[in-house]
């Protein structure tokens, strides 16, 4: 079973280590610039920007050649038309996720992971990791992404129920941290030395270090 508690000192250590070990995410800044004020998968140019961003993170989704069908573009457009109502409200926080909506959110994720991104003879789907990254791009304050190590380490699988459980866990952590700090999410980012960084992404930083990089975290007092 995944840990249901996360302390402020431990999260502080995680975000410090993540910031020190990573370079500025220029690809995220480019995506935000290209899709301002928010990503809209209903727009072809925004779907293209999402594809470029996913590939900058190693998703290796093939770009169509001239005259070829753009399976990613068509598939994401269809998914958006069918499933956008299952997403949390724009601007909402992971601490505000409604338990009653999580099963449908899990199905929304599973449908996105199953979107074809290439055709015959080697049909490929978007997949679990890329789907969670795309969902995080759509709702950066509300939804945590994952990779294989995080999903398997915390939930033992990557299906719809596991995705819902991942967001449920993130919401639990978020509410505990905000209560412990006695501040809102914006002030918590300031307190942790990461102003403007969504709490959902800081929680992902923690998961990446612990489950993907297997970094021991002991926590340290807040200064």
JOQUIUR-V329856 format. One record per residue. N is the residue number from 1. PHI is phi in degrees with one decimal (999 if undefined). D_LAST is the distance of its C-alpha to the last C-alpha in Angstrom with 2 decimals. Layout:
BEGIN
n:N phi:PHI d_last:D_LAST
n:N phi:PHI d_last:D_LAST
END
This chain:
BEGIN
n:1 phi:999 d_last:31.69
n:2 phi:-68.7 d_last:28.30
n:3 phi:-63.2 d_last:25.20
n:4 phi:-100.0 d_last:24.77
n:5 phi:-125.7 d_last:21.17
n:6 phi:-148.1 d_last:17.93
n:7 phi:-90.0 d_last:14.55
n:8 phi:-59.8 d_last:11.35
n:9 phi:-58.9 d_last:9.76
n:10 phi:-68.1 d_last:13.05
n:11 phi:-64.7 d_last:13.22
n:12 phi:-59.4 d_last:9.91
n:13 phi:-62.6 d_last:11.53
n:14 phi:-62.6 d_last:14.76
n:15 phi:-69.7 d_last:14.04
n:16 phi:-64.5 d_last:12.48
n:17 phi:-65.0 d_last:15.63
n:18 phi:-64.1 d_last:17.91
n:19 phi:-64.6 d_last:16.98
n:20 phi:-74.6 d_last:17.48
n:21 phi:-97.4 d_last:20.73
n:22 phi:-115.0 d_last:22.34
n:23 phi:-91.0 d_last:24.10
n:24 phi:-54.9 d_last:23.97
n:25 phi:-81.7 d_last:26.14
n:26 phi:-67.0 d_last:29.00
n:27 phi:-66.3 d_last:31.28
n:28 phi:-66.6 d_last:29.18
n:29 phi:-62.6 d_last:29.18
n:30 phi:-64.7 d_last:32.95
n:31 phi:-62.8 d_last:33.49
n:32 phi:-62.5 d_last:31.73
n:33 phi:-64.7 d_last:33.80
n:34 phi:-71.9 d_last:36.99
n:35 phi:-119.5 d_last:36.59
n:36 phi:-56.5 d_last:35.00
n:37 phi:-86.7 d_last:34.39
n:38 phi:-161.7 d_last:34.29
n:39 phi:-67.9 d_last:35.95
n:40 phi:-126.5 d_last:39.41
n:41 phi:-65.7 d_last:41.21
n:42 phi:-74.7 d_last:44.37
n:43 phi:-102.2 d_last:44.59
n:44 phi:-57.5 d_last:46.03
n:45 phi:-68.0 d_last:43.91
n:46 phi:-73.7 d_last:40.71
n:47 phi:-64.4 d_last:41.98
n:48 phi:-65.7 d_last:42.64
n:49 phi:-62.8 d_last:39.14
n:50 phi:-63.6 d_last:37.77
n:51 phi:-61.7 d_last:40.08
n:52 phi:-60.8 d_last:38.95
n:53 phi:-65.0 d_last:35.26
n:54 phi:-60.3 d_last:35.95
n:55 phi:-68.7 d_last:37.93
n:56 phi:-66.9 d_last:35.17
n:57 phi:-98.5 d_last:33.20
n:58 phi:85.5 d_last:36.16
n:59 phi:-74.3 d_last:38.03
n:60 phi:54.4 d_last:41.29
n:61 phi:-87.7 d_last:43.18
n:62 phi:-69.1 d_last:46.46
n:63 phi:-78.5 d_last:47.27
n:64 phi:-70.4 d_last:50.82
n:65 phi:-79.2 d_last:53.54
n:66 phi:-55.3 d_last:55.84
n:67 phi:88.9 d_last:58.02
n:68 phi:-85.9 d_last:55.97
n:69 phi:-68.0 d_last:54.51
n:70 phi:-97.4 d_last:50.78
n:71 phi:-66.9 d_last:49.87
n:72 phi:-60.7 d_last:46.13
n:73 phi:-60.3 d_last:46.82
n:74 phi:-66.9 d_last:49.47
n:75 phi:-67.7 d_last:47.62
n:76 phi:-67.4 d_last:44.35
n:77 phi:-61.1 d_last:46.43
n:78 phi:-64.8 d_last:48.31
n:79 phi:-59.0 d_last:45.20
n:80 phi:-62.8 d_last:43.61
n:81 phi:-60.3 d_last:46.79
n:82 phi:-87.6 d_last:46.86
n:83 phi:-116.3 d_last:43.27
n:84 phi:-60.6 d_last:41.18
n:85 phi:-69.1 d_last:41.59
n:86 phi:-84.9 d_last:39.71
n:87 phi:-79.1 d_last:36.42
n:88 phi:-59.4 d_last:33.75
n:89 phi:-59.5 d_last:34.10
n:90 phi:-57.7 d_last:32.82
n:91 phi:88.0 d_last:29.34
n:92 phi:-74.8 d_last:28.62
n:93 phi:-103.2 d_last:25.44
n:94 phi:-62.1 d_last:25.34
n:95 phi:-68.8 d_last:24.21
n:96 phi:-100.6 d_last:27.55
n:97 phi:-59.8 d_last:29.87
n:98 phi:-92.5 d_last:33.00
n:99 phi:-53.2 d_last:34.10
n:100 phi:-66.3 d_last:37.70
n:101 phi:-90.3 d_last:37.32
n:102 phi:-67.2 d_last:35.82
n:103 phi:-58.3 d_last:39.19
n:104 phi:-66.8 d_last:40.56
n:105 phi:-62.0 d_last:37.41
n:106 phi:-61.7 d_last:38.01
n:107 phi:-66.6 d_last:41.59
n:108 phi:-59.4 d_last:40.51
n:109 phi:-60.8 d_last:38.42
n:110 phi:-61.7 d_last:41.36
n:111 phi:-65.8 d_last:43.75
n:112 phi:-68.9 d_last:41.62
n:113 phi:-60.0 d_last:41.26
n:114 phi:-88.2 d_last:45.08
n:115 phi:-64.2 d_last:45.79
n:116 phi:-68.0 d_last:48.15
n:117 phi:-117.8 d_last:46.96
n:118 phi:-152.0 d_last:50.08
n:119 phi:-104.4 d_last:53.71
n:120 phi:-60.3 d_last:56.46
n:121 phi:-88.1 d_last:57.14
n:122 phi:-117.7 d_last:53.51
n:123 phi:-65.0 d_last:51.91
n:124 phi:-133.4 d_last:48.13
n:125 phi:-102.7 d_last:45.73
n:126 phi:-59.9 d_last:42.28
n:127 phi:92.3 d_last:40.72
n:128 phi:-67.1 d_last:37.73
n:129 phi:-67.4 d_last:34.88
n:130 phi:-62.7 d_last:36.14
n:131 phi:-62.1 d_last:36.81
n:132 phi:-69.4 d_last:33.23
n:133 phi:-65.9 d_last:32.00
n:134 phi:-64.9 d_last:34.56
n:135 phi:-63.1 d_last:33.59
n:136 phi:-63.2 d_last:29.92
n:137 phi:-63.0 d_last:31.21
n:138 phi:-75.9 d_last:33.18
n:139 phi:-136.0 d_last:30.42
n:140 phi:-64.3 d_last:27.08
n:141 phi:-89.7 d_last:25.07
n:142 phi:-109.6 d_last:27.19
n:143 phi:-124.6 d_last:28.28
n:144 phi:-85.3 d_last:26.67
n:145 phi:-81.1 d_last:28.74
n:146 phi:-154.1 d_last:29.42
n:147 phi:-124.3 d_last:31.32
n:148 phi:-59.3 d_last:33.81
n:149 phi:-63.1 d_last:31.41
n:150 phi:-66.1 d_last:29.02
n:151 phi:-61.3 d_last:32.00
n:152 phi:-70.7 d_last:33.81
n:153 phi:-67.2 d_last:30.85
n:154 phi:-92.4 d_last:29.83
n:155 phi:-127.2 d_last:33.24
n:156 phi:75.4 d_last:35.95
n:157 phi:-167.6 d_last:37.62
n:158 phi:-132.6 d_last:37.33
n:159 phi:-87.6 d_last:39.71
n:160 phi:-60.4 d_last:39.39
n:161 phi:-64.6 d_last:38.27
n:162 phi:-67.8 d_last:35.51
n:163 phi:-64.0 d_last:34.20
n:164 phi:-60.9 d_last:34.26
n:165 phi:-63.7 d_last:32.47
n:166 phi:-65.5 d_last:29.73
n:167 phi:-69.9 d_last:29.10
n:168 phi:-61.1 d_last:29.38
n:169 phi:-62.2 d_last:26.70
n:170 phi:-60.2 d_last:24.40
n:171 phi:-64.2 d_last:25.10
n:172 phi:-62.1 d_last:24.37
n:173 phi:-57.1 d_last:20.98
n:174 phi:-60.1 d_last:20.17
n:175 phi:-65.1 d_last:21.27
n:176 phi:-63.6 d_last:19.40
n:177 phi:-66.0 d_last:16.04
n:178 phi:-65.9 d_last:16.80
n:179 phi:-67.5 d_last:17.91
n:180 phi:-62.4 d_last:14.92
n:181 phi:-78.0 d_last:12.58
n:182 phi:70.6 d_last:15.32
n:183 phi:-137.1 d_last:15.41
n:184 phi:-84.8 d_last:17.90
n:185 phi:-63.1 d_last:17.83
n:186 phi:-61.4 d_last:17.42
n:187 phi:-67.9 d_last:14.34
n:188 phi:-64.6 d_last:12.87
n:189 phi:-58.9 d_last:13.58
n:190 phi:-63.9 d_last:11.73
n:191 phi:-61.1 d_last:8.56
n:192 phi:-88.6 d_last:9.11
n:193 phi:76.7 d_last:10.07
n:194 phi:-130.8 d_last:13.71
n:195 phi:-59.4 d_last:15.36
n:196 phi:84.4 d_last:18.88
n:197 phi:-83.6 d_last:18.73
n:198 phi:-60.4 d_last:20.43
n:199 phi:-59.6 d_last:18.86
n:200 phi:-57.7 d_last:22.13
n:201 phi:-76.1 d_last:21.53
n:202 phi:-66.1 d_last:17.99
n:203 phi:-65.6 d_last:19.67
n:204 phi:-66.3 d_last:22.37
n:205 phi:-56.8 d_last:20.03
n:206 phi:-60.6 d_last:19.00
n:207 phi:-61.1 d_last:22.72
n:208 phi:-61.7 d_last:23.77
n:209 phi:-65.1 d_last:21.67
n:210 phi:-75.1 d_last:22.68
n:211 phi:-100.7 d_last:26.29
n:212 phi:-88.5 d_last:27.43
n:213 phi:-90.6 d_last:25.69
n:214 phi:53.6 d_last:25.37
n:215 phi:-90.0 d_last:21.99
n:216 phi:-68.1 d_last:20.65
n:217 phi:-121.7 d_last:17.20
n:218 phi:-103.9 d_last:15.66
n:219 phi:80.8 d_last:12.19
n:220 phi:-147.8 d_last:8.97
n:221 phi:-59.7 d_last:6.29
n:222 phi:-72.0 d_last:3.79
n:223 phi:-103.5 d_last:0.00
END
